[in-house]
Every structure is written in structure tokens, then in C-alpha cells.
Amino acid sequence: MTDETTTVVALLHDVVEDTDYTLKDLSDRGFSKEVTDALEHAEKYKKAIAFPED
């Protein structure tokens, strides 16, 4: 990831979780695949931490 991408992901990391926006919405609004992929991975990571598999 580029520094710009890291900054964008840091700023948007709760948007999909806490609002009605989806990753597709962000993509449709011009955010790159790199950004939406990173957000998707961050979301999965948060869920894995919150609900670890036994």
C-alpha cells in the first residue's frame, strides 16, 4: 500500500461498519480497489478478533 492509501483506509475504516455505506458504494464513488480491499480485510480482521474461532 502507498502512504496515501494507508491514510485513506485509516480514515474510512469504520465507515462500512458504522454507516449504511458498502464497499461497493465506496468503489462507485471512486475509491480504488486497493482501498476497498484493505477495508474488507480490516473488517474481517476486526470480526476475527471479536469472535475468535475455538
PDB file of N, H, CA, C and O in Angstrom:
ATOM      1  N   MET A   1       0.833  -1.190   0.000  1.00  0.00           N
ATOM      2  CA  MET A   1       0.000   0.000   0.000  1.00  0.00           C
ATOM      3  C   MET A   1       0.874   1.248   0.000  1.00  0.00           C
ATOM      4  O   MET A   1       1.972   1.274   0.555  1.00  0.00           O
ATOM      5  N   THR A   2       0.348   2.261  -0.635  1.00  0.00           N
ATOM      6  H   THR A   2      -0.544   2.240  -1.086  1.00  0.00           H
ATOM      7  CA  THR A   2       1.049   3.539  -0.621  1.00  0.00           C
ATOM      8  C   THR A   2       0.672   4.300   0.646  1.00  0.00           C
ATOM      9  O   THR A   2      -0.313   3.968   1.306  1.00  0.00           O
ATOM     10  N   ASP A   3       1.442   5.299   0.975  1.00  0.00           N
ATOM     11  H   ASP A   3       2.242   5.568   0.439  1.00  0.00           H
ATOM     12  CA  ASP A   3       1.114   6.103   2.162  1.00  0.00           C
ATOM     13  C   ASP A   3      -0.264   6.740   2.042  1.00  0.00           C
ATOM     14  O   ASP A   3      -0.999   6.826   3.025  1.00  0.00           O
ATOM     15  N   GLU A   4      -0.615   7.186   0.844  1.00  0.00           N
ATOM     16  H   GLU A   4      -0.018   7.117   0.045  1.00  0.00           H
ATOM     17  CA  GLU A   4      -1.928   7.792   0.633  1.00  0.00           C
ATOM     18  C   GLU A   4      -3.031   6.767   0.891  1.00  0.00           C
ATOM     19  O   GLU A   4      -4.033   7.074   1.539  1.00  0.00           O
ATOM     20  N   THR A   5      -2.845   5.565   0.389  1.00  0.00           N
ATOM     21  H   THR A   5      -2.032   5.315  -0.136  1.00  0.00           H
ATOM     22  CA  THR A   5      -3.835   4.507   0.597  1.00  0.00           C
ATOM     23  C   THR A   5      -3.976   4.186   2.077  1.00  0.00           C
ATOM     24  O   THR A   5      -5.092   4.027   2.573  1.00  0.00           O
ATOM     25  N   THR A   6      -2.870   4.090   2.777  1.00  0.00           N
ATOM     26  H   THR A   6      -1.964   4.220   2.374  1.00  0.00           H
ATOM     27  CA  THR A   6      -2.904   3.812   4.218  1.00  0.00           C
ATOM     28  C   THR A   6      -3.687   4.887   4.953  1.00  0.00           C
ATOM     29  O   THR A   6      -4.470   4.583   5.853  1.00  0.00           O
ATOM     30  N   THR A   7      -3.480   6.126   4.578  1.00  0.00           N
ATOM     31  H   THR A   7      -2.844   6.372   3.848  1.00  0.00           H
ATOM     32  CA  THR A   7      -4.190   7.245   5.207  1.00  0.00           C
ATOM     33  C   THR A   7      -5.689   7.161   4.931  1.00  0.00           C
ATOM     34  O   THR A   7      -6.502   7.350   5.835  1.00  0.00           O
ATOM     35  N   VAL A   8      -6.049   6.878   3.684  1.00  0.00           N
ATOM     36  H   VAL A   8      -5.388   6.725   2.950  1.00  0.00           H
ATOM     37  CA  VAL A   8      -7.467   6.783   3.313  1.00  0.00           C
ATOM     38  C   VAL A   8      -8.135   5.634   4.079  1.00  0.00           C
ATOM     39  O   VAL A   8      -9.238   5.797   4.601  1.00  0.00           O
ATOM     40  N   VAL A   9      -7.476   4.485   4.146  1.00  0.00           N
ATOM     41  H   VAL A   9      -6.580   4.352   3.721  1.00  0.00           H
ATOM     42  CA  VAL A   9      -8.033   3.340   4.867  1.00  0.00           C
ATOM     43  C   VAL A   9      -8.199   3.673   6.346  1.00  0.00           C
ATOM     44  O   VAL A   9      -9.211   3.328   6.955  1.00  0.00           O
ATOM     45  N   ALA A  10      -7.215   4.337   6.915  1.00  0.00           N
ATOM     46  H   ALA A  10      -6.392   4.617   6.421  1.00  0.00           H
ATOM     47  CA  ALA A  10      -7.306   4.724   8.329  1.00  0.00           C
ATOM     48  C   ALA A  10      -8.499   5.647   8.570  1.00  0.00           C
ATOM     49  O   ALA A  10      -9.173   5.540   9.595  1.00  0.00           O
ATOM     50  N   LEU A  11      -8.753   6.540   7.639  1.00  0.00           N
ATOM     51  H   LEU A  11      -8.205   6.627   6.807  1.00  0.00           H
ATOM     52  CA  LEU A  11      -9.866   7.479   7.795  1.00  0.00           C
ATOM     53  C   LEU A  11     -11.227   6.822   7.567  1.00  0.00           C
ATOM     54  O   LEU A  11     -12.228   7.246   8.145  1.00  0.00           O
ATOM     55  N   LEU A  12     -11.264   5.790   6.724  1.00  0.00           N
ATOM     56  H   LEU A  12     -10.451   5.446   6.254  1.00  0.00           H
ATOM     57  CA  LEU A  12     -12.546   5.179   6.353  1.00  0.00           C
ATOM     58  C   LEU A  12     -12.844   3.861   7.065  1.00  0.00           C
ATOM     59  O   LEU A  12     -13.886   3.256   6.812  1.00  0.00           O
ATOM     60  N   HIS A  13     -11.966   3.406   7.937  1.00  0.00           N
ATOM     61  H   HIS A  13     -11.120   3.897   8.142  1.00  0.00           H
ATOM     62  CA  HIS A  13     -12.091   2.035   8.433  1.00  0.00           C
ATOM     63  C   HIS A  13     -13.401   1.726   9.152  1.00  0.00           C
ATOM     64  O   HIS A  13     -13.792   0.560   9.195  1.00  0.00           O
ATOM     65  N   ASP A  14     -14.083   2.691   9.705  1.00  0.00           N
ATOM     66  H   ASP A  14     -13.765   3.639   9.670  1.00  0.00           H
ATOM     67  CA  ASP A  14     -15.360   2.423  10.373  1.00  0.00           C
ATOM     68  C   ASP A  14     -16.581   2.767   9.525  1.00  0.00           C
ATOM     69  O   ASP A  14     -17.711   2.517   9.943  1.00  0.00           O
ATOM     70  N   VAL A  15     -16.373   3.327   8.361  1.00  0.00           N
ATOM     71  H   VAL A  15     -15.454   3.531   8.021  1.00  0.00           H
ATOM     72  CA  VAL A  15     -17.498   3.774   7.535  1.00  0.00           C
ATOM     73  C   VAL A  15     -18.416   2.610   7.180  1.00  0.00           C
ATOM     74  O   VAL A  15     -19.630   2.706   7.363  1.00  0.00           O
ATOM     75  N   VAL A  16     -17.860   1.520   6.679  1.00  0.00           N
ATOM     76  H   VAL A  16     -16.874   1.441   6.530  1.00  0.00           H
ATOM     77  CA  VAL A  16     -18.684   0.387   6.258  1.00  0.00           C
ATOM     78  C   VAL A  16     -19.349  -0.267   7.472  1.00  0.00           C
ATOM     79  O   VAL A  16     -20.488  -0.726   7.386  1.00  0.00           O
ATOM     80  N   GLU A  17     -18.655  -0.306   8.571  1.00  0.00           N
ATOM     81  H   GLU A  17     -17.730   0.067   8.640  1.00  0.00           H
ATOM     82  CA  GLU A  17     -19.193  -0.929   9.781  1.00  0.00           C
ATOM     83  C   GLU A  17     -20.266  -0.073  10.452  1.00  0.00           C
ATOM     84  O   GLU A  17     -21.254  -0.609  10.953  1.00  0.00           O
ATOM     85  N   ASP A  18     -20.088   1.230  10.468  1.00  0.00           N
ATOM     86  H   ASP A  18     -19.285   1.665  10.061  1.00  0.00           H
ATOM     87  CA  ASP A  18     -20.940   2.108  11.266  1.00  0.00           C
ATOM     88  C   ASP A  18     -21.956   2.930  10.483  1.00  0.00           C
ATOM     89  O   ASP A  18     -22.708   3.705  11.072  1.00  0.00           O
ATOM     90  N   THR A  19     -21.986   2.770   9.166  1.00  0.00           N
ATOM     91  H   THR A  19     -21.374   2.141   8.687  1.00  0.00           H
ATOM     92  CA  THR A  19     -22.936   3.528   8.349  1.00  0.00           C
ATOM     93  C   THR A  19     -23.612   2.583   7.361  1.00  0.00           C
ATOM     94  O   THR A  19     -23.362   1.378   7.365  1.00  0.00           O
ATOM     95  N   ASP A  20     -24.462   3.142   6.525  1.00  0.00           N
ATOM     96  H   ASP A  20     -24.665   4.121   6.522  1.00  0.00           H
ATOM     97  CA  ASP A  20     -25.136   2.340   5.502  1.00  0.00           C
ATOM     98  C   ASP A  20     -24.294   2.166   4.242  1.00  0.00           C
ATOM     99  O   ASP A  20     -24.711   1.478   3.311  1.00  0.00           O
ATOM    100  N   TYR A  21     -23.113   2.784   4.202  1.00  0.00           N
ATOM    101  H   TYR A  21     -22.773   3.343   4.958  1.00  0.00           H
ATOM    102  CA  TYR A  21     -22.241   2.634   3.036  1.00  0.00           C
ATOM    103  C   TYR A  21     -21.681   1.227   2.959  1.00  0.00           C
ATOM    104  O   TYR A  21     -21.338   0.623   3.975  1.00  0.00           O
ATOM    105  N   THR A  22     -21.593   0.714   1.738  1.00  0.00           N
ATOM    106  H   THR A  22     -21.871   1.205   0.913  1.00  0.00           H
ATOM    107  CA  THR A  22     -20.972  -0.590   1.493  1.00  0.00           C
ATOM    108  C   THR A  22     -19.644  -0.370   0.772  1.00  0.00           C
ATOM    109  O   THR A  22     -19.345   0.736   0.319  1.00  0.00           O
ATOM    110  N   LEU A  23     -18.863  -1.426   0.674  1.00  0.00           N
ATOM    111  H   LEU A  23     -19.106  -2.324   1.041  1.00  0.00           H
ATOM    112  CA  LEU A  23     -17.615  -1.330  -0.088  1.00  0.00           C
ATOM    113  C   LEU A  23     -17.910  -0.981  -1.546  1.00  0.00           C
ATOM    114  O   LEU A  23     -17.149  -0.243  -2.171  1.00  0.00           O
ATOM    115  N   LYS A  24     -18.999  -1.500  -2.085  1.00  0.00           N
ATOM    116  H   LYS A  24     -19.618  -2.099  -1.577  1.00  0.00           H
ATOM    117  CA  LYS A  24     -19.384  -1.162  -3.460  1.00  0.00           C
ATOM    118  C   LYS A  24     -19.706   0.329  -3.581  1.00  0.00           C
ATOM    119  O   LYS A  24     -19.332   0.971  -4.563  1.00  0.00           O
ATOM    120  N   ASP A  25     -20.397   0.876  -2.584  1.00  0.00           N
ATOM    121  H   ASP A  25     -20.701   0.355  -1.786  1.00  0.00           H
ATOM    122  CA  ASP A  25     -20.687   2.314  -2.598  1.00  0.00           C
ATOM    123  C   ASP A  25     -19.397   3.122  -2.670  1.00  0.00           C
ATOM    124  O   ASP A  25     -19.295   4.075  -3.443  1.00  0.00           O
ATOM    125  N   LEU A  26     -18.414   2.735  -1.861  1.00  0.00           N
ATOM    126  H   LEU A  26     -18.497   1.961  -1.234  1.00  0.00           H
ATOM    127  CA  LEU A  26     -17.135   3.455  -1.866  1.00  0.00           C
ATOM    128  C   LEU A  26     -16.439   3.302  -3.211  1.00  0.00           C
ATOM    129  O   LEU A  26     -15.868   4.259  -3.734  1.00  0.00           O
ATOM    130  N   SER A  27     -16.489   2.107  -3.762  1.00  0.00           N
ATOM    131  H   SER A  27     -16.953   1.330  -3.337  1.00  0.00           H
ATOM    132  CA  SER A  27     -15.898   1.878  -5.082  1.00  0.00           C
ATOM    133  C   SER A  27     -16.599   2.730  -6.142  1.00  0.00           C
ATOM    134  O   SER A  27     -15.950   3.354  -6.981  1.00  0.00           O
ATOM    135  N   ASP A  28     -17.933   2.747  -6.090  1.00  0.00           N
ATOM    136  H   ASP A  28     -18.460   2.240  -5.408  1.00  0.00           H
ATOM    137  CA  ASP A  28     -18.712   3.543  -7.044  1.00  0.00           C
ATOM    138  C   ASP A  28     -18.413   5.033  -6.931  1.00  0.00           C
ATOM    139  O   ASP A  28     -18.591   5.780  -7.893  1.00  0.00           O
ATOM    140  N   ARG A  29     -17.962   5.463  -5.761  1.00  0.00           N
ATOM    141  H   ARG A  29     -17.818   4.856  -4.980  1.00  0.00           H
ATOM    142  CA  ARG A  29     -17.636   6.872  -5.540  1.00  0.00           C
ATOM    143  C   ARG A  29     -16.171   7.186  -5.848  1.00  0.00           C
ATOM    144  O   ARG A  29     -15.694   8.294  -5.600  1.00  0.00           O
ATOM    145  N   GLY A  30     -15.470   6.192  -6.391  1.00  0.00           N
ATOM    146  H   GLY A  30     -15.857   5.292  -6.592  1.00  0.00           H
ATOM    147  CA  GLY A  30     -14.133   6.458  -6.892  1.00  0.00           C
ATOM    148  C   GLY A  30     -12.976   5.968  -6.043  1.00  0.00           C
ATOM    149  O   GLY A  30     -11.819   6.186  -6.403  1.00  0.00           O
ATOM    150  N   PHE A  31     -13.259   5.308  -4.920  1.00  0.00           N
ATOM    151  H   PHE A  31     -14.198   5.131  -4.629  1.00  0.00           H
ATOM    152  CA  PHE A  31     -12.157   4.765  -4.132  1.00  0.00           C
ATOM    153  C   PHE A  31     -11.592   3.548  -4.845  1.00  0.00           C
ATOM    154  O   PHE A  31     -12.331   2.752  -5.424  1.00  0.00           O
ATOM    155  N   SER A  32     -10.290   3.416  -4.796  1.00  0.00           N
ATOM    156  H   SER A  32      -9.689   4.062  -4.326  1.00  0.00           H
ATOM    157  CA  SER A  32      -9.605   2.362  -5.557  1.00  0.00           C
ATOM    158  C   SER A  32      -9.878   0.978  -4.989  1.00  0.00           C
ATOM    159  O   SER A  32     -10.302   0.831  -3.843  1.00  0.00           O
ATOM    160  N   LYS A  33      -9.628  -0.029  -5.809  1.00  0.00           N
ATOM    161  H   LYS A  33      -9.283   0.090  -6.740  1.00  0.00           H
ATOM    162  CA  LYS A  33      -9.745  -1.422  -5.375  1.00  0.00           C
ATOM    163  C   LYS A  33      -8.775  -1.689  -4.230  1.00  0.00           C
ATOM    164  O   LYS A  33      -9.088  -2.451  -3.316  1.00  0.00           O
ATOM    165  N   GLU A  34      -7.619  -1.077  -4.275  1.00  0.00           N
ATOM    166  H   GLU A  34      -7.364  -0.458  -5.018  1.00  0.00           H
ATOM    167  CA  GLU A  34      -6.640  -1.241  -3.193  1.00  0.00           C
ATOM    168  C   GLU A  34      -7.236  -0.776  -1.854  1.00  0.00           C
ATOM    169  O   GLU A  34      -7.050  -1.430  -0.828  1.00  0.00           O
ATOM    170  N   VAL A  35      -7.944   0.343  -1.873  1.00  0.00           N
ATOM    171  H   VAL A  35      -8.096   0.874  -2.706  1.00  0.00           H
ATOM    172  CA  VAL A  35      -8.572   0.870  -0.660  1.00  0.00           C
ATOM    173  C   VAL A  35      -9.701  -0.050  -0.208  1.00  0.00           C
ATOM    174  O   VAL A  35      -9.758  -0.424   0.963  1.00  0.00           O
ATOM    175  N   THR A  36     -10.599  -0.418  -1.117  1.00  0.00           N
ATOM    176  H   THR A  36     -10.554  -0.114  -2.068  1.00  0.00           H
ATOM    177  CA  THR A  36     -11.736  -1.250  -0.714  1.00  0.00           C
ATOM    178  C   THR A  36     -11.285  -2.641  -0.284  1.00  0.00           C
ATOM    179  O   THR A  36     -11.877  -3.219   0.628  1.00  0.00           O
ATOM    180  N   ASP A  37     -10.261  -3.187  -0.911  1.00  0.00           N
ATOM    181  H   ASP A  37      -9.779  -2.718  -1.651  1.00  0.00           H
ATOM    182  CA  ASP A  37      -9.716  -4.485  -0.470  1.00  0.00           C
ATOM    183  C   ASP A  37      -9.141  -4.380   0.934  1.00  0.00           C
ATOM    184  O   ASP A  37      -9.364  -5.264   1.762  1.00  0.00           O
ATOM    185  N   ALA A  38      -8.412  -3.324   1.209  1.00  0.00           N
ATOM    186  H   ALA A  38      -8.230  -2.606   0.537  1.00  0.00           H
ATOM    187  CA  ALA A  38      -7.827  -3.137   2.540  1.00  0.00           C
ATOM    188  C   ALA A  38      -8.920  -2.959   3.585  1.00  0.00           C
ATOM    189  O   ALA A  38      -8.806  -3.477   4.696  1.00  0.00           O
ATOM    190  N   LEU A  39      -9.970  -2.237   3.240  1.00  0.00           N
ATOM    191  H   LEU A  39     -10.062  -1.817   2.337  1.00  0.00           H
ATOM    192  CA  LEU A  39     -11.092  -2.066   4.165  1.00  0.00           C
ATOM    193  C   LEU A  39     -11.791  -3.399   4.428  1.00  0.00           C
ATOM    194  O   LEU A  39     -12.195  -3.684   5.555  1.00  0.00           O
ATOM    195  N   GLU A  40     -11.931  -4.208   3.384  1.00  0.00           N
ATOM    196  H   GLU A  40     -11.603  -3.976   2.468  1.00  0.00           H
ATOM    197  CA  GLU A  40     -12.543  -5.526   3.545  1.00  0.00           C
ATOM    198  C   GLU A  40     -11.708  -6.398   4.481  1.00  0.00           C
ATOM    199  O   GLU A  40     -12.248  -7.076   5.356  1.00  0.00           O
ATOM    200  N   HIS A  41     -10.399  -6.377   4.293  1.00  0.00           N
ATOM    201  H   HIS A  41      -9.960  -5.827   3.583  1.00  0.00           H
ATOM    202  CA  HIS A  41      -9.516  -7.160   5.156  1.00  0.00           C
ATOM    203  C   HIS A  41      -9.563  -6.648   6.595  1.00  0.00           C
ATOM    204  O   HIS A  41      -9.547  -7.445   7.533  1.00  0.00           O
ATOM    205  N   ALA A  42      -9.621  -5.357   6.774  1.00  0.00           N
ATOM    206  H   ALA A  42      -9.635  -4.710   6.011  1.00  0.00           H
ATOM    207  CA  ALA A  42      -9.695  -4.783   8.120  1.00  0.00           C
ATOM    208  C   ALA A  42     -10.990  -5.201   8.803  1.00  0.00           C
ATOM    209  O   ALA A  42     -11.001  -5.505   9.996  1.00  0.00           O
ATOM    210  N   GLU A  43     -12.069  -5.216   8.047  1.00  0.00           N
ATOM    211  H   GLU A  43     -12.060  -4.969   7.078  1.00  0.00           H
ATOM    212  CA  GLU A  43     -13.365  -5.622   8.595  1.00  0.00           C
ATOM    213  C   GLU A  43     -13.331  -7.095   9.033  1.00  0.00           C
ATOM    214  O   GLU A  43     -13.820  -7.442  10.108  1.00  0.00           O
ATOM    215  N   LYS A  44     -12.754  -7.945   8.195  1.00  0.00           N
ATOM    216  H   LYS A  44     -12.356  -7.663   7.321  1.00  0.00           H
ATOM    217  CA  LYS A  44     -12.641  -9.367   8.536  1.00  0.00           C
ATOM    218  C   LYS A  44     -11.746  -9.566   9.752  1.00  0.00           C
ATOM    219  O   LYS A  44     -12.029 -10.408  10.604  1.00  0.00           O
ATOM    220  N   TYR A  45     -10.679  -8.799   9.832  1.00  0.00           N
ATOM    221  H   TYR A  45     -10.449  -8.115   9.139  1.00  0.00           H
ATOM    222  CA  TYR A  45      -9.764  -8.895  10.965  1.00  0.00           C
ATOM    223  C   TYR A  45     -10.465  -8.505  12.260  1.00  0.00           C
ATOM    224  O   TYR A  45     -10.315  -9.176  13.281  1.00  0.00           O
ATOM    225  N   LYS A  46     -11.233  -7.416  12.213  1.00  0.00           N
ATOM    226  H   LYS A  46     -11.355  -6.871  11.383  1.00  0.00           H
ATOM    227  CA  LYS A  46     -11.968  -6.971  13.410  1.00  0.00           C
ATOM    228  C   LYS A  46     -12.915  -8.070  13.887  1.00  0.00           C
ATOM    229  O   LYS A  46     -13.002  -8.340  15.085  1.00  0.00           O
ATOM    230  N   LYS A  47     -13.627  -8.707  12.947  1.00  0.00           N
ATOM    231  H   LYS A  47     -13.556  -8.487  11.973  1.00  0.00           H
ATOM    232  CA  LYS A  47     -14.553  -9.767  13.308  1.00  0.00           C
ATOM    233  C   LYS A  47     -13.817 -10.971  13.883  1.00  0.00           C
ATOM    234  O   LYS A  47     -14.302 -11.597  14.826  1.00  0.00           O
ATOM    235  N   ALA A  48     -12.667 -11.299  13.335  1.00  0.00           N
ATOM    236  H   ALA A  48     -12.273 -10.790  12.569  1.00  0.00           H
ATOM    237  CA  ALA A  48     -11.890 -12.432  13.832  1.00  0.00           C
ATOM    238  C   ALA A  48     -11.392 -12.170  15.255  1.00  0.00           C
ATOM    239  O   ALA A  48     -11.349 -13.083  16.080  1.00  0.00           O
ATOM    240  N   ILE A  49     -11.020 -10.937  15.534  1.00  0.00           N
ATOM    241  H   ILE A  49     -11.055 -10.196  14.865  1.00  0.00           H
ATOM    242  CA  ILE A  49     -10.546 -10.572  16.878  1.00  0.00           C
ATOM    243  C   ILE A  49     -11.721 -10.600  17.865  1.00  0.00           C
ATOM    244  O   ILE A  49     -11.581 -11.072  18.993  1.00  0.00           O
ATOM    245  N   ALA A  50     -12.868 -10.095  17.431  1.00  0.00           N
ATOM    246  H   ALA A  50     -12.982  -9.711  16.515  1.00  0.00           H
ATOM    247  CA  ALA A  50     -14.032 -10.018  18.314  1.00  0.00           C
ATOM    248  C   ALA A  50     -14.628 -11.394  18.591  1.00  0.00           C
ATOM    249  O   ALA A  50     -15.106 -11.664  19.692  1.00  0.00           O
ATOM    250  N   PHE A  51     -14.595 -12.253  17.587  1.00  0.00           N
ATOM    251  H   PHE A  51     -14.206 -12.033  16.692  1.00  0.00           H
ATOM    252  CA  PHE A  51     -15.198 -13.577  17.711  1.00  0.00           C
ATOM    253  C   PHE A  51     -14.213 -14.649  17.258  1.00  0.00           C
ATOM    254  O   PHE A  51     -14.421 -15.267  16.214  1.00  0.00           O
ATOM    255  N   PRO A  52     -13.150 -14.881  18.017  1.00  0.00           N
ATOM    256  CA  PRO A  52     -12.163 -15.879  17.602  1.00  0.00           C
ATOM    257  C   PRO A  52     -12.790 -17.275  17.565  1.00  0.00           C
ATOM    258  O   PRO A  52     -13.630 -17.629  18.393  1.00  0.00           O
ATOM    259  N   GLU A  53     -12.354 -18.043  16.585  1.00  0.00           N
ATOM    260  H   GLU A  53     -11.672 -17.756  15.913  1.00  0.00           H
ATOM    261  CA  GLU A  53     -12.833 -19.413  16.479  1.00  0.00           C
ATOM    262  C   GLU A  53     -12.119 -20.273  17.504  1.00  0.00           C
ATOM    263  O   GLU A  53     -10.926 -20.101  17.754  1.00  0.00           O
ATOM    264  N   ASP A  54     -12.857 -21.195  18.093  1.00  0.00           N
ATOM    265  H   ASP A  54     -13.826 -21.334  17.890  1.00  0.00           H
ATOM    266  CA  ASP A  54     -12.256 -22.106  19.070  1.00  0.00           C
ATOM    267  C   ASP A  54     -11.572 -23.260  18.377  1.00  0.00           C
ATOM    268  O   ASP A  54     -11.008 -24.131  19.038  1.00  0.00           O
TER     269      ASP A  54
END
